[in-house]
């Protein structure tokens, strides 16, 4: 009995000592963080005070809208958030200087790579120098081929005809109106498409049952929490939480573990099927790289680029189309003229002839870019064209979301959704200066998957606009964005879907006369997510 009591008191004493020293350690770390942050937190300028107290949220729904307000009222279209050590600009001259003129002095930088390192690793979006050049070269060799674009067109149209249209048709045909979250649908669609195109694998996320995906939830959470790291006043905050495995960092660690499981399964399946004779992007990299972790990072980068950005672009586009039915009508009229009334899109080349459709997609991303801002780090002291001085190590951010709302760039109607602004010479699409419209980045780091993304955006928009009427459940609500690496509508995009009767009837008659069926592509294997 005495032995048991002695053992109990020893255990109690050890537990007390552990808790005491742990508490002292945490308090010491908090004190160190406070001392290090004090110079920044003591900045009492109006902008920093509003950022730290969140007083900006009384007037603006989104942080990006507050930044836009500040940039509009800045003479040089550049502002400084001292507590973040961040210079933000919406000046096209500054953007060109960063992304082209002095490209080597504005890398992604180690601070940014550390923020996203646990999630993106050494993937193309998170590296500089030789690693970035190697991945760019490998990807551009594949993505630059016309045959690859045509292959992507086939995959996208297969996904549209075999899954997206049947899903929306079943919802539209239901006896009781069913609310559908378009943002979720587009994420599933783009995830299936990028896996088929990049890996030759089919995750089947867009089947009629809309199966729940543990991976997709983990991927979204990892993106959100990684982005929130960049919003802290000092990296020490999240680094200490990561060491102690606390709060958001504990959640992030678990989410990344789940993401890694899928990435490893993708690589395993590709090895099992063989990669020496396949021409998908992953196989091309696997013929050169043996490092499993490096391959994992490349897989995650493909998924981020192919799933999240495209889904974000489609969500914003359909929100705008539902608000502006006249634009949808113009898209239908152009399609009837170019493709033929009630005829299917049949080729990649045919898609390029739809100038108004392209203009609508570009105009949507002008107002709601999938990547609202992008940051670099100033390697050596520099001065931007507008006169802003940058100390070494300063974070410098260009802001496409704000740039799309600048009268000096787009004129007094900059807040209006007007695809016509992109058309000249009797309705021909003309792109703008990429430093004025850096939605796909610009200069040396311009988006390699730009053409693939446009094919996907235009194909989906055309197919759905011609077949369905889309009505917003909350038409008067303006978008609120959740934290993340890409623009995400908080609460999704709930819509009601009904069929366009005229197109559906004529479409069935044509195929009945031809005696044809839509055939889908077949893939090597399926994966469970």
N, C-alpha and C positions, 0 to 999 in steps of 0.2 A: 504493500500500500504506500509506504514511504517512498519507495523507488518510483512508483507511478506519479506521485505528487512532485517529486524532484524533477522527473522528466517533463512534467507539465510546465513547471515554472521556468525550466531552462528553455523550453520551446517558446513560452510567452516572452521571455527576456530577449531571445534571438529575434522574434517577430517585431518586438518593440524597437530594437536597435536597427533592424532593416528599414522599418517605416520611418524612423527618425532620420537616419542618414539619407534615405531617398528623398524625404521632404527637404532636408537641408540642401541636397544637390539640386533639386528642381528650383528652389528659391534662389540659389546662387546663380543658376543659369538664367533665371528670369531677371535677376539684378544686372547680370552682364548684358543681356539683350537690351534692357531698358537704358543702360549707360551708353551702349553703342547707338541706340536709336534716338537718344535724347536730342542730339543736334538736329536731326531731321524732324522729329515730332514737335520741336520747339518752333518750327517755321510757322509764323502767324500771318502769312500772306492770305488773302481772301480765298484763293483757289485751294491751297493746301488745307485750310481750315474747313472749307466745304467738303473736301474729299474725306478728311478724317472723321468729321461729325456726321457725314451722310446727309447734310442739309440740302445738297443738290437734289435728293430724291423727292423733296416736297414739290418741286416744280417739273421734274423730268421723270419719265417712266424708266428710262434706260441710261446707263452711264455713257453710252456712245452718243446719246442725244445731248447730254450735258457737255461732253467734249466738243460736239459740233457747234453748240451755242458759243462756247469759249473761243473756238477757232474762227468762227464767223466774225466775232468782234475784235479779233487780233489783227492789227495792221499788216503784219507779215504772214498771217495765217499759221502762226507757230506759237505754242504755249509751253510752259515749263511746270511740271508737277514736282516740286522740290522734294517732297517726302518720299517720292518713288525714284528720284534721280532720273526722271524721264522727260525728254523733250519730244513733244508731239507736233507733227506738222501736217497741213493739208495744202501745202504749196507745191505745185507741179515742178517748179525749178529745183526745190529741195529734194524731191523724190528722184528726179533724174540724176542729181548730184550723188545721192546715196547709192542708187542701183546701177549706175553706169559710169559717170565721170570719175568718182572716187570709190568704186566698188570694193577694192581691196582694203580700204580703210573702214568699211562698214560690214564686217562679217556678222553671222548670227551671234558669235561670241560665246565664251565659256559660261558666263552667267545664265544666258538663255538655254544653252545646252544642258546645264545642270538642272534647270527648272523642269525641262521635259525629258531629261535623261532616263529616268526610271520607266517612263512610258514609251518613248520613241527610240531610246537607245542611240545607235549610230546610223539611224535611217537618214535618208536624203534631206528631210526637212530640219534636221537637228545637227548638221555637221557643216564644216567648212573645208577649204583646202583640197588635198588630194582625195580624201574620202568622198567629198561632194562631187568632184570632177569625175571620179570613177563611176559613181552611180548615175550621174547625169549622162555620161557617154553610153553606158550600157542600156539605159532606158530609152535614150533618144534614137539609138540604132534600131530599136524595135518599133517604137511609137511613130517614127517618121515614115514608115512604109505605107504605101497606099493599100496594100493587101491587108495590113493589120487594121486599118480604118474600116475597110469593107467587112472584115471579120467581126469587128466590134459592132458594126451596124447590124449584122445578122443576129448576133447574140442579143442585142438590145431589143430588136424587133421580135425575136422569139419570146423573150421574157414578157414583152408587152402583150402579144397575141395569146400566149399560152397561159399566162398568169394574171397580169394586171387587168386586162379587159374582162376576163371571166370573173374576177373578184368584184370589180365595180358593177358588172352586169347583174351578179347575184344580189348585191346590195340594192341596186336600183329596182330589181324585180320583186323584192320582199314585200309582203302584204302590209307590214307596218314599217314606217320610215325608220331607218337605222342610221345613227350618226357614225361616221367613219373619220378616224384621225388620219388626214392626208400626210402629215409629217411622218407618222409611223409607217404608213404604206410606202412612202418614197424611200425611207431608210431601208426597208426590207427589199424593195425593188433594186436599189443601187447596190446593196450588199450582195444579193444574188448575182447581179451583173458583173461586178468587179471580181468576184470569186471565179465565175465562169471564164471571164476574159483573162485574168492574170494568173490563175492557178489551175484552170481546167477542172474545177470542182464545183459542185452544186449544193449549197446549204439549204435550199428549198424554204426560205423564209417567207415567200409570198404565196404559199399554197392557200387554198380557200379557207382553211381552218385558222389561218394566221397564228401558227405555233409560237409560243413564248420562247424567247431566246435568252438564256442566261448569259451567253457571251455578249450579245448586243447591249444588255443592261450594264454589264461590267465595262464594256468599251465606252459607253456614254459617261459612266461615272468616272472612269480614269481620265477622260478628256476634260470633264468639268473640274475635277480636283487638281489636275495638273495646271489648268488655266488659273485657278484661284491662287496657286503659289505665286504667280507673277503680280498679284494684286496686294500682297503683303508689303509693309513698309521696309522690311529687311528679309533677305533669304535666311537669316539665322532663325527666324520664327519657325518656318516649316522644317528646317534642318534639325532643330532640337526636337520637334514633334516626331520627326522620322526616327531619330535615334532612340527616343523613348517609346516609339510605337503607340502614339496617342492620337485620338480624334480622327481628323480628316486623313492624316498620314497612314493610320492603321487601315482605314477604309480603302485608301489608294493602293496600299500594298496588296490587299486581298483582291481588289479588282484587277490589278495587273497580273496576279497569279492565274486568274481565270482566263484573261486575254492570252497569256502565254500558252495555256493548254491548247487553245484553238490554233495558235500560230505553229506550235510544234506538230499538231495533227496534220495541218496543211502540208508542212515540209515532209512529214513521214509518208503521207499518201502520194506526194509527188515522187519521192524516192522509190516507193513501191511500184508505181506505174512506169517509172523510168523517165529520165529527163534529157537524155542525150539526143533523142530524136524529136523532142517536142519544142515548139517555138513560143510557148507562152512566156511572159516576163520572168516568172520565177525560175523556170527551167534554164533560161539564158544565164541568170545569176548563179544558179547551182552548178553550172558547168565550170565556173571560175572560182567560186567560193566554197570552202569546206567548213568554215566556222559556223556552227549551228546558231550561236547567239546573234551573229551578224545577219544571218538569213532571217532570223526571227524579227530583227529590227526592220529589215526590208519589207517583210510581209505586213507588219503593222503600219508602215508608211503607205504602202499600197492601199490598205483598207481605209486609212484616214482620208487619203486623197480621193479614192473612188467611191466611198460610201457617204461620208459626212458632208463634203462640199457639194456634191451633186444633189443630195437630199435637201440640203439647205436651199440651194438655188431653185429647186422645183417647188418647195414649200412657199417661198416668197413669191414666185411667179404665179402660182395658182391663187394665192391670196389677192394679188393685184388683178388677175384676170376676173376673179369673182366680183371685185369692186368696179371693174371697168368692162362690162359685157360687150361694149362696142369694139374693143380690141379683139376679143374672141371672135366676133362676127367678121372682122377684117381678116383674121387668120384663116377662117373657113372659106371666105371668098377667094383668097389667094390660092389656097390648096385646090379648090374646085377648078380654078383657071390653069394651074400648073400641072397638077396630077390628074385631074379629071373628076367630075362630080361623083361622089360615092366610090371612088377608086382608092386602092391601097397604095401607100408609099412603097416603091419597089427597089430603090437603089440609093446609095450614098450620094451619088451625083445629083439625083433628083432633089434631095434634101437641100443641097447647096443653092438651088434656084429659088428657094422660098425666102426672099429678101425681107419681107415684113415680119415673118416669124423670127428670123435672126435678130431683127431690130427690137422686137418685143422682149426677147431673152436678154439682150444686152441692156436694154432700158431697165428691166427688172433688177439686174445685178448692179446697175448704177446706183439705184436707190437702196437695195438690200444685198450688198456683196456677201457671199458665203464666209469670207475671211474679212472681218470688219477692220482689222488693223494688223500691222506686221512690224515687229521690232528688230532692230540691229543694235550693235554696240560699236561705239566710236573707238577705234584701236589707238589712234594718236590724236592729239589736239587738232581741231579743225574748225572751220567757219563755214556755215551754210550760205548759199547764195543770198538769202534774205538778211544776212548779217548776224545770225544767231551763233554765238561762240559755244563750242562743245569741248568740255574737258575730256581728257583720256578716260575711257571707261563709262562714259555717259550712255545711257540707253536712249536710242533715237527711234521713234515710232512714226511711220506714215499711216494715214487713216483714210482708206478708201470710202468708208461709210460717210465720213464728214465731207470728203471731196465731192461726193455725188450730190451734196446739198449746198454747194458754194455758187452764189450768183456770178462771181467773177469767172468761174470756169464754165458754167452751163447756162447762164442767163437768168433773167427774172422769173422764168417758169421752171426753175430747177427742182421744185418740190412736186411738180406734176409728172404723172406717168404718161409720157408721150413718145411712143416708138418712132413717130415720124421724124424726130430730131436726128435719127441715124440714116435717113434716106435722102438721096440726092439724085439728080439726073433722071427724073421720072420714076422714082421708086427703087433705085439701086442702093444697096447697103454699103455704107462707107464707115470703116472703123475710125476711132479717134486716136490721138496720140496716147500711147500706153502709159506715159508718165502723168497724163491727165486722168486716165482711167486705168489705175493699176490693180484692177480686179484679179487679173491673172499674173500679178507681179509685173515686172518689166526688166529690161536690161538682160544681164547674164543669167539671172535666176528665174526667168520667165517660166511659167507653168508648162511642163512637158506634156501633160495630159489635157491641155486646153481643147484640142480638136475632139478628143474622145468625150470630154464633158459636154461640149456643145452638141455633139451628135445625140447624146443621151437626153439632154434637156429638150432639144427640139423634137426628137422622135416622140417622147412622152407627151409633150404639150400638144403636138399635132393630133396624135391618136385620141387623146381624151377630149380635147376641145371639139373635135368633129363628131364624137359619139355621145357625149354626156353634157348635161347641164349641172354645173357645180354651184351650190348655194352655201354661203357661210352661215353657221349656226349663230354666231355673234358678229353680225356685219358691222356694228359700230365700234367694235373693240380694235384698238391699234396694237401692233405687235409689241409684246414684252419679251425680252431675250434672257435666256438662262446663261449663266457663266459657262464657257466652253471654248474649245479651240476653233470651233465654227459657230456661225450664228444659228441659234436654236430657239424656236418659238416656245416660250414658257406655256405649258398647258397644251401644246400641240396645235394642230389646225383642224378643228372639228367642222365637218361639212356634211351636207345632204346631197345625194347623188340621184339624178333622174336621167333617163335615156333621151337622146335626140331621136324621136320616132322616125323622121324622114330618112335620116342616114341609115338607121338600123334596118328598115324595111328594104330600101334599095340595095343595101350591102348583101342581104340574104338572097335577094332575087338574082343578083349578079353571080354569086357563087353557086346557086342552085342551077342556073343555066350552064355554067361552066362545068359543073359536076366535080368541083375541086374541094379539097380540104386543106386547111393550114397545117403544114408540117413543122414540127419543132426540131431543134438540133438535139443531138444526143451527146452525152458527156461520159467521160471515163468512169466516174464514180460519184457518190454522194457523201456528204459529211454531215454529221449531226452537230448542231450548235445549241 
